[in-house]
Amino acid sequence: MIRTSFSTLGCPDWGWDELLTFGPQFGYDGVEIRLLERDTDLLARPEFQRSELAARRTELADTGFSVCGLASSVRFDEPGQQERDVQVDVGKAYLELAAELGAKFVRVFGDVLPDDVDATGRDRAIDNIANGLQRLGEFAETLDRTVIIETHGDFSDSQLVQEMMRRVDSPAVGVLWDTHHPWRFFDEALATTLNRLQPWVLHTHWKDSISNPSRQLDEAAGEAAQQAHSLMSGHRHADYVLFGGGQFPALECMQLLRQSSYEGWFSFEWEKMWHPEIETPEVALPLFPKKIKQLWQLAGCTT
């Protein structure tokens, strides 16, 4: 059974009511909440204060729509222990919110490794990130939730993710395979990526792009990229196009996931928040559920 969701990065101006209206209307089973009305701090949103959560659960039940997960800005690449402790606390709060909304996971970042250290410094940085994941995973176990680290930034390199995940013991820690990033930014074959990460892949992001090195960012796009970098140092630019209209080998990816018996969500991450030049959510979002289900069928699956 294929389950489709979309990241709210694709509809940065929408609020909660729009998610519940357009998500089901566009053919999605759920939503992955990264932001609401351009606000990435979900813990501060009025919709998610404790007194409002019962109403949110009722609205989700009434519409038959799900929050599959929460996409936080938590990252563990800071060198200082105090900074990483703060990130753990934020991650715990996100996990508690996820439990209240029926969401199964919270997304976090490894983000970037320092480029001015020797092998010992690199190893220490990986240990720090693994430790942050372990601490969050242990807390997630108490709530029956999971923590997933995304193939993003330097951690789009699946060999690095594999090395880091081997240092984490908690069964509540997994990987969000952004299927596009290792392929586009590290020139990895899809089979290579999945072979390395298969034991941990719990969720997938899907997007499409073309190679257009001559494209110049306008002022609005440049400002959006700077905002993205302020939250995620590992943010990288790509020339995104409507799903199925670019170079990403989506059918091959679906075939590999079928062979691996993947059971997670297929989540469309249309990065409109960070790329204002791309098409509106009303254009981009309705296309994905139909196309991903066609790929599912072409890959030999049953609906």
Secondary structure as a PSIPRED ss2 file (coil, helix, strand):
# PSIPRED VFORMAT (PSIPRED V4.0)

   1 M C   1.000  0.000  0.000
   2 I C   1.000  0.000  0.000
   3 R C   1.000  0.000  0.000
   4 T E   0.000  0.000  1.000
   5 S E   0.000  0.000  1.000
   6 F E   0.000  0.000  1.000
   7 S E   0.000  0.000  1.000
   8 T H   0.000  1.000  0.000
   9 L H   0.000  1.000  0.000
  10 G H   0.000  1.000  0.000
  11 C C   1.000  0.000  0.000
  12 P C   1.000  0.000  0.000
  13 D C   1.000  0.000  0.000
  14 W C   1.000  0.000  0.000
  15 G C   1.000  0.000  0.000
  16 W H   0.000  1.000  0.000
  17 D H   0.000  1.000  0.000
  18 E H   0.000  1.000  0.000
  19 L H   0.000  1.000  0.000
  20 L H   0.000  1.000  0.000
  21 T H   0.000  1.000  0.000
  22 F H   0.000  1.000  0.000
  23 G H   0.000  1.000  0.000
  24 P H   0.000  1.000  0.000
  25 Q H   0.000  1.000  0.000
  26 F C   1.000  0.000  0.000
  27 G C   1.000  0.000  0.000
  28 Y C   1.000  0.000  0.000
  29 D C   1.000  0.000  0.000
  30 G E   0.000  0.000  1.000
  31 V E   0.000  0.000  1.000
  32 E E   0.000  0.000  1.000
  33 I E   0.000  0.000  1.000
  34 R C   1.000  0.000  0.000
  35 L C   1.000  0.000  0.000
  36 L E   0.000  0.000  1.000
  37 E C   1.000  0.000  0.000
  38 R C   1.000  0.000  0.000
  39 D E   0.000  0.000  1.000
  40 T C   1.000  0.000  0.000
  41 D C   1.000  0.000  0.000
  42 L H   0.000  1.000  0.000
  43 L H   0.000  1.000  0.000
  44 A H   0.000  1.000  0.000
  45 R C   1.000  0.000  0.000
  46 P H   0.000  1.000  0.000
  47 E H   0.000  1.000  0.000
  48 F H   0.000  1.000  0.000
  49 Q C   1.000  0.000  0.000
  50 R H   0.000  1.000  0.000
  51 S H   0.000  1.000  0.000
  52 E H   0.000  1.000  0.000
  53 L H   0.000  1.000  0.000
  54 A H   0.000  1.000  0.000
  55 A H   0.000  1.000  0.000
  56 R H   0.000  1.000  0.000
  57 R H   0.000  1.000  0.000
  58 T H   0.000  1.000  0.000
  59 E H   0.000  1.000  0.000
  60 L H   0.000  1.000  0.000
  61 A H   0.000  1.000  0.000
  62 D H   0.000  1.000  0.000
  63 T H   0.000  1.000  0.000
  64 G C   1.000  0.000  0.000
  65 F C   1.000  0.000  0.000
  66 S E   0.000  0.000  1.000
  67 V E   0.000  0.000  1.000
  68 C E   0.000  0.000  1.000
  69 G E   0.000  0.000  1.000
  70 L E   0.000  0.000  1.000
  71 A E   0.000  0.000  1.000
  72 S E   0.000  0.000  1.000
  73 S E   0.000  0.000  1.000
  74 V E   0.000  0.000  1.000
  75 R E   0.000  0.000  1.000
  76 F C   1.000  0.000  0.000
  77 D C   1.000  0.000  0.000
  78 E C   1.000  0.000  0.000
  79 P C   1.000  0.000  0.000
  80 G C   1.000  0.000  0.000
  81 Q H   0.000  1.000  0.000
  82 Q H   0.000  1.000  0.000
  83 E H   0.000  1.000  0.000
  84 R H   0.000  1.000  0.000
  85 D H   0.000  1.000  0.000
  86 V H   0.000  1.000  0.000
  87 Q H   0.000  1.000  0.000
  88 V H   0.000  1.000  0.000
  89 D H   0.000  1.000  0.000
  90 V H   0.000  1.000  0.000
  91 G H   0.000  1.000  0.000
  92 K H   0.000  1.000  0.000
  93 A H   0.000  1.000  0.000
  94 Y H   0.000  1.000  0.000
  95 L H   0.000  1.000  0.000
  96 E H   0.000  1.000  0.000
  97 L H   0.000  1.000  0.000
  98 A H   0.000  1.000  0.000
  99 A H   0.000  1.000  0.000
 100 E H   0.000  1.000  0.000
 101 L H   0.000  1.000  0.000
 102 G C   1.000  0.000  0.000
 103 A C   1.000  0.000  0.000
 104 K C   1.000  0.000  0.000
 105 F E   0.000  0.000  1.000
 106 V E   0.000  0.000  1.000
 107 R E   0.000  0.000  1.000
 108 V E   0.000  0.000  1.000
 109 F E   0.000  0.000  1.000
 110 G C   1.000  0.000  0.000
 111 D C   1.000  0.000  0.000
 112 V C   1.000  0.000  0.000
 113 L C   1.000  0.000  0.000
 114 P C   1.000  0.000  0.000
 115 D C   1.000  0.000  0.000
 116 D C   1.000  0.000  0.000
 117 V C   1.000  0.000  0.000
 118 D C   1.000  0.000  0.000
 119 A H   0.000  1.000  0.000
 120 T H   0.000  1.000  0.000
 121 G H   0.000  1.000  0.000
 122 R H   0.000  1.000  0.000
 123 D H   0.000  1.000  0.000
 124 R H   0.000  1.000  0.000
 125 A H   0.000  1.000  0.000
 126 I H   0.000  1.000  0.000
 127 D H   0.000  1.000  0.000
 128 N H   0.000  1.000  0.000
 129 I H   0.000  1.000  0.000
 130 A H   0.000  1.000  0.000
 131 N H   0.000  1.000  0.000
 132 G H   0.000  1.000  0.000
 133 L H   0.000  1.000  0.000
 134 Q H   0.000  1.000  0.000
 135 R H   0.000  1.000  0.000
 136 L H   0.000  1.000  0.000
 137 G H   0.000  1.000  0.000
 138 E H   0.000  1.000  0.000
 139 F H   0.000  1.000  0.000
 140 A H   0.000  1.000  0.000
 141 E H   0.000  1.000  0.000
 142 T H   0.000  1.000  0.000
 143 L H   0.000  1.000  0.000
 144 D C   1.000  0.000  0.000
 145 R C   1.000  0.000  0.000
 146 T E   0.000  0.000  1.000
 147 V E   0.000  0.000  1.000
 148 I E   0.000  0.000  1.000
 149 I E   0.000  0.000  1.000
 150 E E   0.000  0.000  1.000
 151 T C   1.000  0.000  0.000
 152 H C   1.000  0.000  0.000
 153 G H   0.000  1.000  0.000
 154 D H   0.000  1.000  0.000
 155 F H   0.000  1.000  0.000
 156 S H   0.000  1.000  0.000
 157 D C   1.000  0.000  0.000
 158 S H   0.000  1.000  0.000
 159 Q H   0.000  1.000  0.000
 160 L H   0.000  1.000  0.000
 161 V H   0.000  1.000  0.000
 162 Q H   0.000  1.000  0.000
 163 E H   0.000  1.000  0.000
 164 M H   0.000  1.000  0.000
 165 M H   0.000  1.000  0.000
 166 R C   1.000  0.000  0.000
 167 R C   1.000  0.000  0.000
 168 V C   1.000  0.000  0.000
 169 D C   1.000  0.000  0.000
 170 S C   1.000  0.000  0.000
 171 P C   1.000  0.000  0.000
 172 A C   1.000  0.000  0.000
 173 V E   0.000  0.000  1.000
 174 G E   0.000  0.000  1.000
 175 V E   0.000  0.000  1.000
 176 L E   0.000  0.000  1.000
 177 W E   0.000  0.000  1.000
 178 D E   0.000  0.000  1.000
 179 T C   1.000  0.000  0.000
 180 H H   0.000  1.000  0.000
 181 H H   0.000  1.000  0.000
 182 P H   0.000  1.000  0.000
 183 W H   0.000  1.000  0.000
 184 R H   0.000  1.000  0.000
 185 F H   0.000  1.000  0.000
 186 F C   1.000  0.000  0.000
 187 D C   1.000  0.000  0.000
 188 E C   1.000  0.000  0.000
 189 A C   1.000  0.000  0.000
 190 L H   0.000  1.000  0.000
 191 A H   0.000  1.000  0.000
 192 T H   0.000  1.000  0.000
 193 T H   0.000  1.000  0.000
 194 L H   0.000  1.000  0.000
 195 N H   0.000  1.000  0.000
 196 R H   0.000  1.000  0.000
 197 L H   0.000  1.000  0.000
 198 Q H   0.000  1.000  0.000
 199 P H   0.000  1.000  0.000
 200 W H   0.000  1.000  0.000
 201 V E   0.000  0.000  1.000
 202 L E   0.000  0.000  1.000
 203 H E   0.000  0.000  1.000
 204 T E   0.000  0.000  1.000
 205 H E   0.000  0.000  1.000
 206 W E   0.000  0.000  1.000
 207 K C   1.000  0.000  0.000
 208 D C   1.000  0.000  0.000
 209 S E   0.000  0.000  1.000
 210 I E   0.000  0.000  1.000
 211 S C   1.000  0.000  0.000
 212 N C   1.000  0.000  0.000
 213 P C   1.000  0.000  0.000
 214 S C   1.000  0.000  0.000
 215 R C   1.000  0.000  0.000
 216 Q C   1.000  0.000  0.000
 217 L C   1.000  0.000  0.000
 218 D C   1.000  0.000  0.000
 219 E H   0.000  1.000  0.000
 220 A H   0.000  1.000  0.000
 221 A H   0.000  1.000  0.000
 222 G H   0.000  1.000  0.000
 223 E H   0.000  1.000  0.000
 224 A H   0.000  1.000  0.000
 225 A H   0.000  1.000  0.000
 226 Q H   0.000  1.000  0.000
 227 Q H   0.000  1.000  0.000
 228 A H   0.000  1.000  0.000
 229 H H   0.000  1.000  0.000
 230 S H   0.000  1.000  0.000
 231 L H   0.000  1.000  0.000
 232 M C   1.000  0.000  0.000
 233 S C   1.000  0.000  0.000
 234 G C   1.000  0.000  0.000
 235 H C   1.000  0.000  0.000
 236 R C   1.000  0.000  0.000
 237 H C   1.000  0.000  0.000
 238 A C   1.000  0.000  0.000
 239 D E   0.000  0.000  1.000
 240 Y E   0.000  0.000  1.000
 241 V C   1.000  0.000  0.000
 242 L C   1.000  0.000  0.000
 243 F C   1.000  0.000  0.000
 244 G C   1.000  0.000  0.000
 245 G C   1.000  0.000  0.000
 246 G C   1.000  0.000  0.000
 247 Q C   1.000  0.000  0.000
 248 F C   1.000  0.000  0.000
 249 P C   1.000  0.000  0.000
 250 A H   0.000  1.000  0.000
 251 L H   0.000  1.000  0.000
 252 E H   0.000  1.000  0.000
 253 C H   0.000  1.000  0.000
 254 M H   0.000  1.000  0.000
 255 Q H   0.000  1.000  0.000
 256 L H   0.000  1.000  0.000
 257 L H   0.000  1.000  0.000
 258 R H   0.000  1.000  0.000
 259 Q H   0.000  1.000  0.000
 260 S C   1.000  0.000  0.000
 261 S C   1.000  0.000  0.000
 262 Y C   1.000  0.000  0.000
 263 E C   1.000  0.000  0.000
 264 G C   1.000  0.000  0.000
 265 W C   1.000  0.000  0.000
 266 F E   0.000  0.000  1.000
 267 S E   0.000  0.000  1.000
 268 F E   0.000  0.000  1.000
 269 E C   1.000  0.000  0.000
 270 W C   1.000  0.000  0.000
 271 E C   1.000  0.000  0.000
 272 K C   1.000  0.000  0.000
 273 M C   1.000  0.000  0.000
 274 W C   1.000  0.000  0.000
 275 H C   1.000  0.000  0.000
 276 P C   1.000  0.000  0.000
 277 E C   1.000  0.000  0.000
 278 I C   1.000  0.000  0.000
 279 E C   1.000  0.000  0.000
 280 T C   1.000  0.000  0.000
 281 P H   0.000  1.000  0.000
 282 E H   0.000  1.000  0.000
 283 V H   0.000  1.000  0.000
 284 A H   0.000  1.000  0.000
 285 L C   1.000  0.000  0.000
 286 P C   1.000  0.000  0.000
 287 L H   0.000  1.000  0.000
 288 F H   0.000  1.000  0.000
 289 P H   0.000  1.000  0.000
 290 K H   0.000  1.000  0.000
 291 K H   0.000  1.000  0.000
 292 I H   0.000  1.000  0.000
 293 K H   0.000  1.000  0.000
 294 Q H   0.000  1.000  0.000
 295 L H   0.000  1.000  0.000
 296 W H   0.000  1.000  0.000
 297 Q H   0.000  1.000  0.000
 298 L H   0.000  1.000  0.000
 299 A C   1.000  0.000  0.000
 300 G C   1.000  0.000  0.000
 301 C C   1.000  0.000  0.000
 302 T C   1.000  0.000  0.000
 303 T C   1.000  0.000  0.000
